[in-house]
Amino acid sequence: SDCDSVLDVGCGADSPLGRVKKTFYSEGVDLFLQSIKKSKKKGIHDKYKLSDIRKIGKIYKNNSFDAVIALDVIEHLEKKGSIELIKKMENIAKKRVILLTPNGFYHQDAYDSNHYQIHKSAWEINDLEKLGYKVYGLRGLKYLRREYATIKYKPWFFWGVIAFLSEILLYFSPSLSYHLFAVKESKKF
């Protein structure tokens, strides 16, 4: 709410920013052209850049966006490459960096003809806390979900409700949650 600009790193075709009331400037950067085309059709961002996200340090100036986000992105890089990306995001951000990643490793192959969707690393709470992030739990119990965050059990509606209700309990105790939502506030990192 206090950000006038957001950089969405690895924005994909359907960024969650598309479901947020737009009161800020946003820019999406992604390497997969089809994703950018789909996102443009939806009008999610004000501007787009087709680029390898690992090169954002050369594209964007330090302190050029209030918030820099990477939602379901860091697990698509090797751990070392993800940490390098996070440091670049921290340089670009004025106020905060927000990350969203599965809690642990979830196998995922390429889909939608996008080979960048393959999962290459696993992230746990302590990995993010070591980097200075406050970590919260999202998407409910991890044991209720499988690849692509889909509900494992039938009837899906019932287990979806259970996942939703468990999210409330796991928000401040994320060890059993499916997603880790990590936030680092700037004291200029």
PAVO-746688 format. One record per residue: x, z, y of N, C-alpha, C in turn. Coordinates in steps of 0.05 Angstrom, whole numbers, padded with zeros to 5 digits, always signed. Layout:
# residues N
XZYXZYXZY
...
END
This chain:
# residues 189
+00016+00000-00024+00000+00000+00000+00017+00000+00025
+00042+00009+00023+00059+00010+00047+00078-00013+00048
+00074-00034+00033+00092-00056+00032+00079-00081+00044
+00094-00094+00062+00085-00119+00074+00095-00143+00060
+00115-00139+00042+00126-00162+00027+00134-00154-00001
+00129-00172-00020+00135-00167-00048+00148-00191-00060
+00170-00187-00074+00183-00208-00090+00176-00203-00119
+00163-00222-00132+00155-00220-00160+00175-00236-00177
+00193-00222-00189+00215-00234-00205+00205-00241-00233
+00207-00266-00241+00196-00275-00266+00166-00274-00266
+00155-00285-00244+00126-00282-00238+00108-00293-00260
+00116-00313-00275+00100-00324-00296+00075-00338-00284
+00056-00344-00302+00032-00359-00295+00009-00341-00286
+00010-00315-00293-00013-00298-00288-00004-00270-00279
+00011-00269-00258+00021-00243-00248-00002-00223-00243
+00002-00198-00249-00018-00178-00242-00023-00176-00212
-00005-00186-00196-00010-00187-00167-00035-00203-00160
-00042-00221-00178-00066-00237-00174-00092-00221-00175
-00090-00197-00186-00113-00179-00188-00112-00156-00168
-00095-00158-00148-00092-00138-00128-00102-00149-00101
-00116-00133-00086-00126-00143-00060-00101-00150-00043
-00101-00175-00033-00077-00186-00020-00077-00178+00010
-00059-00159+00016-00055-00150+00043-00026-00152+00051
-00011-00168+00035+00018-00170+00039+00027-00199+00032
+00051-00205+00042+00063-00231+00035+00076-00228+00007
+00073-00248-00010+00087-00246-00036+00099-00273-00043
+00122-00271-00056+00136-00294-00066+00142-00291-00095
+00137-00312-00111+00143-00311-00139+00167-00329-00146
+00184-00319-00163+00207-00335-00172+00206-00335-00203
+00209-00359-00214+00208-00363-00243+00224-00388-00251
+00234-00389-00275+00250-00412-00284+00233-00432-00298
+00208-00425-00306+00192-00443-00322+00171-00457-00304
+00175-00482-00300+00159-00498-00281+00129-00496-00287
+00121-00498-00312+00093-00497-00319+00080-00470-00310
+00095-00449-00312+00084-00423-00303+00080-00423-00273
+00099-00434-00258+00095-00435-00229+00072-00453-00222
+00069-00475-00235+00046-00493-00229+00019-00479-00234
+00017-00464-00256-00008-00449-00262-00012-00427-00242
+00009-00413-00234+00006-00392-00214-00002-00403-00187
+00009-00426-00180+00002-00439-00154-00028-00446-00154
-00038-00456-00176-00067-00463-00178-00084-00439-00173
-00075-00416-00182-00090-00391-00178-00086-00379-00151
-00066-00389-00136-00060-00379-00109-00051-00350-00108
-00035-00343-00129-00026-00315-00130-00006-00308-00109
+00013-00325-00104+00034-00320-00084+00033-00338-00061
+00045-00330-00039+00046-00346-00015+00067-00368-00017
+00088-00362-00032+00110-00381-00035+00122-00378-00063
+00134-00399-00073+00146-00399-00100+00174-00411-00099
+00191-00401-00117+00217-00413-00121+00222-00417-00151
+00229-00442-00158+00237-00448-00185+00266-00442-00188
+00273-00421-00203+00301-00413-00205+00305-00394-00228
+00329-00393-00238+00337-00373-00258+00337-00346-00244
+00322-00327-00254+00320-00301-00240+00347-00286-00240
+00365-00293-00258+00391-00280-00258+00407-00287-00233
+00398-00307-00218+00412-00316-00194+00399-00307-00168
+00380-00288-00170+00366-00280-00145+00384-00268-00124
+00407-00257-00132+00425-00246-00112+00437-00267-00094
+00437-00292-00103+00447-00314-00087+00425-00327-00070
+00400-00323-00079+00377-00336-00066+00366-00318-00043
+00365-00292-00048+00352-00274-00029+00372-00255-00017
+00368-00250+00009+00386-00231+00023+00380-00202+00016
+00399-00185+00019+00395-00157+00015+00373-00147+00035
+00357-00128+00026+00336-00116+00043+00316-00137+00054
+00310-00157+00039+00292-00178+00049+00263-00175+00041
+00257-00157+00021+00229-00152+00013+00225-00122+00011
+00202-00113+00019+00196-00084+00017+00196-00075-00012
+00183-00091-00030+00183-00084-00058+00192-00108-00074
+00206-00102-00096+00214-00123-00115+00204-00114-00142
+00189-00132-00155+00177-00124-00181+00186-00143-00203
+00188-00133-00227+00193-00149-00251+00175-00138-00273
+00152-00151-00277+00132-00141-00296+00133-00157-00322
+00140-00143-00343+00144-00155-00369+00165-00177-00368
+00188-00170-00357+00210-00189-00353+00236-00180-00366
+00244-00155-00362+00271-00147-00370+00276-00148-00400
+00255-00146-00416+00258-00148-00445+00265-00177-00454
+00263-00196-00436+00269-00224-00443+00298-00231-00439
+00314-00212-00429+00343-00216-00426+00357-00196-00444
+00382-00201-00450+00399-00181-00464+00401-00157-00445
+00406-00134-00456+00406-00109-00441+00426-00111-00417
+00450-00120-00421+00470-00122-00400+00459-00140-00377
+00448-00163-00384+00437-00181-00364+00414-00169-00349
+00397-00153-00363+00375-00140-00349+00385-00119-00329
+00405-00104-00337+00416-00084-00318+00428-00098-00293
+00441-00120-00297+00452-00135-00275+00429-00145-00257
+00408-00155-00269+00384-00164-00254+00372-00141-00238
+00369-00118-00250+00358-00094-00237+00374-00087-00212
+00401-00087-00215+00418-00081-00192+00414-00101-00169
+00411-00126-00176+00406-00147-00155+00378-00141-00142
+00359-00134-00158+00332-00127-00147+00334-00104-00127
+00350-00084-00135+00353-00061-00117+00366-00068-00091
+00384-00088-00091+00397-00097-00066+00377-00111-00048
+00359-00126-00060+00339-00142-00045+00317-00124-00034
+00310-00103-00048+00288-00085-00041+00295-00067-00017
+00276-00064+00001+00278-00045+00023+00267-00018+00015
+00244-00018+00001+00230+00007-00004+00230+00016-00033
+00225-00003-00052+00223+00004-00080+00226-00019-00099
+00233-00012-00123+00234-00032-00145+00215-00021-00167
+00199-00039-00178+00179-00032-00198+00184-00050-00223
+00186-00037-00246+00191-00051-00271+00168-00044-00291
+00161-00063-00308+00142-00058-00329+00154-00071-00354
+00156-00056-00376+00168-00066-00400+00156-00051-00424
+00155-00064-00447+00146-00049-00471+00164-00025-00477
+00152-00005-00489+00166+00019-00497+00178+00015-00524
+00204+00007-00525+00217+00001-00550+00216-00029-00555
+00225-00038-00578+00226-00067-00584+00200-00077-00597
+00189-00098-00586+00167-00112-00598+00175-00141-00601
+00174-00150-00626+00182-00178-00631+00163-00197-00616
+00174-00217-00603+00158-00238-00591+00173-00264-00590
+00161-00284-00601+00173-00311-00601+00164-00326-00575
+00174-00350-00573+00165-00367-00551+00135-00374-00554
+00121-00376-00532+00094-00386-00533+00088-00402-00507
+00066-00416-00508+00059-00435-00486+00082-00454-00480
+00097-00462-00501+00120-00479-00498+00142-00468-00480
+00142-00442-00477+00161-00428-00460+00181-00411-00477
+00205-00422-00481+00224-00407-00497+00236-00383-00483
+00230-00380-00457+00240-00357-00442+00223-00332-00449
+00202-00335-00464+00184-00313-00472+00195-00296-00495
+00217-00304-00507+00228-00289-00530+00239-00262-00521
+00232-00241-00536+00243-00214-00529+00271-00212-00541
+00289-00202-00523+00317-00199-00531+00328-00171-00529
+00313-00153-00516+00323-00126-00513+00300-00106-00514
+00307-00081-00521+00288-00059-00522+00295-00039-00500
+00274-00028-00489+00277-00008-00467+00262+00017-00474
+00275+00040-00470+00262+00066-00474+00264+00082-00449
+00249+00104-00448+00248+00120-00424+00276+00128-00414
+00293+00137-00431+00319+00146-00422+00336+00124-00411
+00332+00099-00420+00347+00076-00409+00340+00073-00379
+00315+00076-00373+00306+00072-00345+00312+00096-00328
+00309+00120-00340+00316+00144-00325+00345+00145-00317
+00363+00136-00335+00392+00135-00329+00398+00117-00305
+00380+00097-00300+00383+00079-00278+00370+00091-00252
+00359+00115-00254+00347+00128-00231+00317+00123-00228
+00303+00114-00248+00275+00107-00246+00257+00130-00256
+00235+00134-00243+00214+00152-00252+00196+00135-00270
+00190+00145-00294+00176+00129-00314+00149+00140-00321
+00129+00122-00322+00102+00129-00328+00093+00112-00352
+00071+00121-00366+00061+00106-00389+00036+00090-00382
+00034+00066-00393+00011+00049-00389+00003+00036-00416
-00021+00026-00416-00033+00011-00439-00039+00028-00463
-00038+00054-00461-00046+00071-00483-00026+00074-00505
-00034+00085-00527-00017+00090-00550-00003+00065-00560
+00023+00065-00562+00038+00042-00572+00030+00034-00600
+00021+00053-00616+00015+00048-00644-00011+00032-00647
-00026+00029-00626-00051+00014-00627-00047-00016-00621
-00022-00023-00612-00017-00050-00604+00005-00063-00620
+00005-00090-00619+00026-00105-00633+00037-00126-00614
+00049-00148-00624+00059-00169-00607+00039-00177-00586
+00049-00184-00563+00033-00194-00540+00014-00172-00530
+00019-00147-00537+00003-00124-00529-00026-00125-00539
-00031-00141-00559-00059-00143-00570-00065-00118-00588
-00090-00111-00589-00099-00089-00605-00096-00096-00635
-00085-00077-00650-00079-00082-00679-00104-00081-00696
-00122-00063-00690-00144-00056-00708-00171-00067-00700
-00189-00069-00720-00216-00077-00715-00234-00054-00719
-00256-00051-00706-00265-00070-00685-00249-00066-00659
-00241-00088-00647-00223-00088-00624-00235-00073-00600
-00261-00075-00597-00273-00061-00574-00269-00031-00577
-00274-00020-00600-00271+00009-00605-00242+00018-00600
-00223+00004-00613-00195+00011-00610-00185+00006-00582
-00196-00014-00568-00189-00019-00540-00198+00005-00522
-00221+00016-00528-00230+00040-00513-00212+00063-00519
-00204+00067-00544-00185+00088-00551-00159+00085-00536
-00149+00060-00535-00124+00054-00521-00127+00061-00491
-00150+00053-00479-00155+00059-00451-00156+00089-00446
-00170+00104-00462-00172+00133-00458-00145+00146-00463
-00129+00137-00482-00103+00149-00486-00084+00143-00463
-00089+00122-00448-00071+00116-00425-00073+00139-00405
-00096+00149-00401-00100+00171-00382-00082+00195-00390
-00081+00201-00416-00065+00223-00426-00035+00218-00425
-00028+00193-00428+00001+00186-00430+00014+00178-00404
-00001+00175-00383+00010+00166-00358+00035+00183-00349
+00032+00209-00350+00054+00226-00342+00071+00235-00366
+00065+00226-00389+00080+00233-00414+00082+00207-00430
+00100+00189-00421+00100+00162-00432+00113+00157-00459
+00123+00177-00472+00138+00172-00496+00123+00157-00518
+00097+00160-00519+00080+00147-00539+00064+00123-00528
+00069+00116-00503+00053+00094-00491+00065+00067-00498
+00049+00046-00497+00058+00019-00503+00077+00009-00481
+00069+00011-00456+00085+00001-00434+00098+00024-00419
+00122+00018-00409+00135+00037-00390+00134+00024-00362
+00123+00040-00344+00120+00032-00316+00140+00048-00301
+00161+00035-00290+00184+00049-00278+00186+00042-00248
+00189+00063-00232+00190+00060-00203+00215+00074-00192
+00229+00060-00175+00252+00072-00161+00248+00069-00131
+00246+00091-00118+00243+00091-00089+00270+00089-00076
+00271+00076-00054+00296+00071-00040+00304+00095-00023
+00328+00104-00027+00342+00120-00008+00367+00103-00004
+00362+00078-00003+00378+00054-00006+00393+00056-00032
+00378+00063-00052+00387+00063-00080+00414+00075-00082
END
